[in-house]
Amino acid sequence: MDFKTLAQSTISRPLCLYFTLGCCTKMEDQSHLKMFNHSFPELDTKRFDLKHAKTQQFDFFLVLDLEGKVEILEFPVLMIDAKTLKLVDFFHRFVRPTGMSKEYTNQYVDGKYGKLGVNGIWHETAIPFKEVIQQFEDWLATHRRWAKESKGYLNKGAFITCGNWDIKTKIPEQYVVAGMKLPPYFMEWINLKDIYLNFYNREATGMVPMLSQLKMQVLGTHHVGIDDTRNIARVLQRLIVDGAVLQLTGWKTMNGKVEYLFNNRIKLKHQKDN
């Protein structure tokens, strides 16, 4: 995708979710382009001074921030080049639950997204988790970042999450609901909060506190997953610009045991890990 050819927009405009889902039909409609953002200008790296950036052990990062507590409702991923910090591409899908009744699903979705104004597009575009993963793996394969022949691991890449919950807990739960086998690429991750704690030597319990401490504005709508991923990606960029070297913070063994690789970790008071 050539992001330079996309319509210019400002930070104040909301992202067109049809665009992020790959199904916007109004790219020639000037009034629509003026109303909605069809690019990720907040991830522009021209202003970055990379003189303090260190060589990373990964070639790329996949910034992931799931939405949905009972079942996953949104699956957004940004692919960031670990050397240039540029946005390579993005993958975004709304996920339709399969283990819940239609009535409960509608209540669940409208309660989650109704107040954010995106429940309509969710109902229109959401697809089952199994289809999401099939499309996601096709997307990874297109970028040569994963292949079935690779024993299921990413090719010199790592997932970035804001906490352990997304990959440690929710992804495995959703695979069980979908009747699917958890692939190896979902068995290891980088919790950005632990990287942040150990690099800056100060605690930040979430994305918003990290942005606040770094004097960065929260962009988009908090708790819309695709907006949260771009904010997490901005923290990732800042860490690397300041000289942080990212490494895995957690993984699951084949028997399901979770191992944390940092002794100094963020822990929320109301749960054993986050």
Summary of the structure (lengths in Angstrom):
residues: 274
radius of gyration: 18.2
end to end distance: 34.0
largest distance: 54.5
contacts: 818
relative contact order: 0.15
helix: 39%
strand: 16%
